[in-house]
Amino acid sequence: MEYHHAYTIAIISSIFIEFITPIIRFGQNPGGKKPQKMEKETKEKIEKTVIEILNESDMKEITEFKVRKLASEKLGIDLSEKSHKAFVRSVVEKFLEEERAREYENSQVNKEEEDGDKDCGKGNKEFDDDGDHIICRLSDKRRVTIQEFKGKALVSIREYYKKDGKELPTSKGISLTDEQWSTFKKNMPAIENAVKKMESRV
């Protein structure tokens, strides 16, 4: 009897350890991985808020402390805690790196345009590999040429790429007939005014 009793207790204990204990543990953390999900959602909210603040701020005056304080007020979360502070710093640093990359890219585009303006002022005639007259180079990749197509002269503003030592046209660009060019030229003052207004808003 004692042997059977002990054997029964051993079986019940084994069942309890294997099946009941995991259920109890799961009950202590309803939803399984929910806390991790909540942490991810919180990070996303913090990141979104920090980026919004940076976009709306004067980068010469804003500091990491000010960003963290404003984000804390908006979210109702204490971001002075160590892990939150480190996360805010990483978001700010990433934003600044992307901002510097954008500024560098814009400066390169402006340089290309300035170089193109200088080339447009030159009086020497230049022709491409197809014999088309290059009026001017807007940048290293873009140029204005006069092409002949089916007996008609076209003003072509197009982007080019280099292959095997030759500069070849891409599909990026536009070719204007004589009538279209005349219409475009007449509206140049309106285009210039629109550009100036847009630049004044930036």
Secondary structure, 3 states (H helix, E strand, C coil): CHHHHHHHHHHHHHHHHHHHHHHHHHHHCCCCCHHHHHHHHHHHHHHHHHHHHHHHCCCCCCCHHHHHHHHHHHHCCCCCCHHHHHHHHHHHHHHHHHHHHHHHHHHHHHHHHHHHHHHHCCCCCEECCCCCEEEEECCCCEEEEEEEECCEEEEEEEEEEEECCEEEEEEEEEEECHHHHHHHHHCHHHHHHHHHHHHHHC
